[in-house]
Amino acid sequence: MVKTIPFCNSEIRFSDTGKGPAVVLLHGYLESLEIWNNFIPLLEGRFRVICPDLPGHGKSGTTGEEHSMEKLAGSVIAVIDHCGIEKCFIAGHSMGGYSGLAFMELFPERLSGLCLFHSHPFPDTKQTRNNRCREIVLVNQGRKELISKINIPKAFAPQNVVKLKAEVERATEIAISTPGEGIIACLNGMMKRPSREQLLAETKIPVMLVAGKHDNYISFKDVARSVRLPENATFVALENSGHIGFLEEPEKAAKAISEFVEENIVHRAI
């Protein structure tokens, strides 16, 4: 079921399916809740799965010139409050992971666990900020389709671009439909986000990190070497994935999330 609720003088759209412990899937930059369409069925038999369109993406409204990760986290709270959910497990893809970390900082009592799905706790590097600034220029020039047509195929492992042609095309269509003002607002927010490395390293909340061996955006080696995970965290390597493993290896990714939630959240609550 897809619903829309008010948020910051605009609105947030989200889907709500399944029953059980709440799992919130947060999409990444240039994505929408539809990016999870083929992944949700792998989880909804065991969990209540909530998928918002984060502000500025999909059919959720843009609320200003900058969407901070804290604002995105606030939109998630608005959704789970509306759904009557006390605690949720968040799996955040890329930008969704940055939002999940902001959620952890702001609302730790509402978080049962966090999965960083091709994401990390570090601020943007100078090179990444420069790339985001170039994308803002392209959007202002009316060339946002070019961003989608370059960024989305690059998100897949090289061997999957042809093999998963339908998934690449669908993800590209979703990206192209992202409003220009929403793209700019989220780029501005990502550029200004702080480091949450220490927060992640010291949290007592169950954490898992999922990384793709062929990720063109977040180096697998850098993540494995540099991210300080808390004690008893789980690291999952997707051998045949780039930056979008829930489309490249959906069964393996869903199994890892399901088992993590069952072991670290459901069983501990009994």
N, C-alpha and C positions, 0 to 999 in steps of 0.2 A: 504494500500500500504506500502510495506517495502522498505526502502532505506538505503544506506550506504554512509557516508561522511568522509573525512579525519579529523583526530584529533590527535595532538601530535605525529606525525610520525607513526601513526597507523590509526585506523578507528572506527567509531561509527555506529552501525546499529540501526534503529528505525522504528516504524510503525506510520502511519499518516492516520486516518480515521475520518469521520464525518465532520460536519460543525457547525460553531458557535463560542462562546468564547472558548479560548484554555484551555484545561485541560491536564496537563502533569502527567502521572502516573510513578513514580519511584519505581522500584522493590527493594527488599531487598537482603541481603546476600544469596548466593547460588540460586538466582532466575534469570530470564531473562524476556524479554518482553512477552514471551509466557505464563507466569504465569497469565497475565491479559486477556487471550483469552476469557474466559467466562464472564468477568466483563465489557469489552469494549462495548458489545452490549447494556448494560444497560445505557450507557452514550452517545453513539455516535449519538443518535437521536436528542440530544439537544446541543451537544458540539463537537468541534474538539478535538479529543483525540490523544495525542502524547505519545508513549511509547518507550523510548530508552532502549537498552542494555547498562547498565552502564559499563565503562571501566573494562575489566577483566572478564566480565560475558557475557553469551550468545555468540554471534558472534562478539562482539566488542573486539578490541585488548587490550592487556596489555601494559602499557606505561612505566613500571619501577617496581622497587621492592616495592614501596609504592604508593598506590593510596589514597591520602588525600581526605577528604570530599570536600575540595576546588577544587581539580582536577575534582572530579565527578561533582561538580556544573559547572565547566568550560565546561564540555562535554555537559551539558544541554543547556548552552548558545549557544554553537556551533550549536546544533540542532534547537533551536527556531530561531536563526538568519537565518539559512538556509531555514527555513519554512516561513520567513517573519513575524514572530509573535512579536508584540511589547511588550505585557504583557501576562503572563500566570498564571493560578492557578495550584499549584503543590500539588499533593497528594503523599506523600512519605512513603513507607512501611518500617519500621524498619531502616535499613541502608539508604534506600531512604529518610527517614525523616531526618536523620543526614545530608544528602546531601542537602535536601531542606532548612535546617537551614543555611548551609554554603551559599547557593544561596541567602537567605534572607539578610545575612550579606554583601555579595559581590555585589549583583545586586538588591537592594531593589526596584529600579525604574522599574524593569522588572517583578516584582511579584505582581499579583493582589490579591493573597490569598494563604494560606498554610494550608494543612491538615497533621498533624502528625498521621500516620496510624500505630498504635502499635509502637510508637516511643517516644522519649523524648529528652530534651535538655542537659542532663547531660553527663559528660565524663565517660569512663569506670571505674568501681570499680576495686580494686585489684584482686578480684576473677574473674571478667570477663576477665581482661587482662591475667590472668593465664590460663583461659580456651582457649583463643585465641592462646596463645603460644603453648598449647598442640595440638591444631588443626594444627598449622604450622608444628609441628613435625610429625604429622600423614601424612600430605601432602608430606613432604620430604621423608617419609618412603614408599610412594606409596600406602597409605591406605586412600585416600580421599573418597572412596565410603562409608567407615565406618562412616565418619562424616555425610554424607547425610542420611544414613539409620537410624541414631540415631536422628539427629536434626530435620528432616522434620516431622516425626510422632509426635514428642514432640511439634511442632508448633501448632498442632490442639488440641482443647479441648478434654479431654479423651473420652467423649461421641460421638465425631465425627470421631474418628480414624477408627472405623468399619463402621459407617453410611456413611461416605464420603470416602470409600476405594479407589474409582477411582481417586478422587482428590488428596489423599495422594500419590498414586502411580505415578500420573503424576508429582506432585511437586518433588517427589524423583528423578524421571528420569531427570528432569531439573537440579536439584542440582548435580547429578552425572556427568552430561555433562559439568559442570563448569570447565574451565582449572585450573590446580593446581597453575600455576603462578599467575592467576587472583585472586584465593582464598587468596593466601599469601599476595599479594599486597593490597587487601582490608582489610584483617585482620590487617596488619601493619598500614593502614590509620585509621581504627576505633580506634585502641589502642591509637593513638596519637592525636585524635581529642580533642579540648578544650571544656570547658563548654560554652553553649550558653543560659544558663538559664536567664541571665539578658536581653540579646537581645530579647528573646521570650516574657518576661514579659513586656517589654517597647515598643514593636512594635505597630505601628498604622495600620499595614497591617491586614486584617481579618484572623483569625486563628480558626481552629477547631482541636480538638484532639479526635481520635477514639480509644477506649480501649476495650479489651476483658475481660470479667469477669473471664475467665479461662486461662488467659495467663501464660504459664510456663516460659517465658523469661523475661517479664516486668510485675511485679506485679501490678494488677489493683489497689489494695489498696495504693501502694506506689505512683503510678501515680496520683491517685485522691487526695492524701494528699500532695504530694511534688511538683508537677509541678505548677509553678506560671504562669497562663495564663493572657494575657492582658485583658483589659476591653472589654466587649461585645464578648468575645470568646465563642465558642460553644463546649461543651463536650458531646460526644456520647458514651454511654455504650452499647456494644453488649453482650446481656445476655447469648447467647449460643455459644460464640466464644472463641478461645484461642488467638494465635498470628497471625492468618492469616484470619481475618474476611471477607475479600473480596471473599474467597472461602467457608467459613463456613456460613455466613449470607449475601450473595451478594446483594440481593434485598434491605435489610434494609440499608446496607452500601452505595449502589449506591443512594438510595433515600435521605439519609442524605447529601451526597456530592452534589447532584443535587440541593436540596433545599437551601443549604448553598450558593452555587455559584449564584443561581438565586437571592436570597435575598440580599446578601452582595456585589455582584459584578455587575451582569447584571442590576438589578433595580437601583442601585446607579449611574450607568453610563448613565441612560436614562435622 
